[in-house]
Amino acid sequence: MDHRDQLMDTLKTLLRDVLKARFDGAAYAKLARAHGYADGYMRALLDAGLVDQKQLLDLVGSERRRFVDEAPAATVAASRAA
């Protein structure tokens, strides 16, 4: 795995943290902190010229779709375990 892939994996993790906090109904402070980390990381990637805006938009969109697609499966699995 090259350095750029590691950076993108880190961003995906930050985005999942934001989505999880949002859909779990987390406290405002936790949600704001998660947003701040993700936004700052994306700004650093843009400023360093490692990605462009289209790449970020594509990545955010795909992570949102993945999160929404996986959420029902996780809910079903949790209800079966209970």
N, C-alpha and C positions, 0 to 999 in steps of 0.2 A: 504494500500500500504506500503510495507516495504522499508527500506532504500535503498536497492540495486535497486529496481524498480524506486525510485526517481532519483538515479544516472543515470540510463539508460535513463529515460525520459529527463533529462537535456542534456545528450549526443545527443539524437535524435534531440533536439531543436538546439543544436550547429551545428549538421550536416546539418539540413535543412537551417540554416542561411548561411552556406558555399555554399550549392547548389543553393540557391536563388541568392546569390551575384554573383556566377559564371554565371548562366544562364540569369540573368538580365543584364549582362554586366557592373557590378559595377566597380568603379575605383579600381586600383591595391591596393591602401592602404586599402580600405574596405575589399577586398577579402583576402589580406594578414593577416589582423587582425582577420577575421573570421577563417581562416585556423589555425592561431596561437592559438586561444582559443580552437578550437576543438582538435588540436594536443596535446596541453598541458594537456587538460582534459583526453584524452585517455592515455597519458603517466602516469599521476597520478593514473589512475585506474589500469594500468598494474603494476606500481611500488608498489602499495598498495596490490597487489595480489587479487584484487576484481574481475578481469576478466582475461582471457587469450587471446592470440592473435587471436585464431580462433573465439572466441565469438565476438571480436571487428570486425573482417573481416565480419562475418555473419551480424552483426548489420549495418555496413556501407553499405554492399551490399543491404540489405533489405530497408534501408532508401533511397538509390539511386533509386531503382526500384519504391518505393512508390512515390518519387518525380516526376520521369519521367511519371509514370502512371497518376498522378494527374494533371500534368502540362497542358495537352490538355484540360481537363475538365474545369480548371480555365480559360484558354484562351477563350473557347467557352462561358462560363458564362459571362465573361467580355465583349465580343463582343455583346452579346444579351442585356446587360444592357445599352450599348452606343446608 
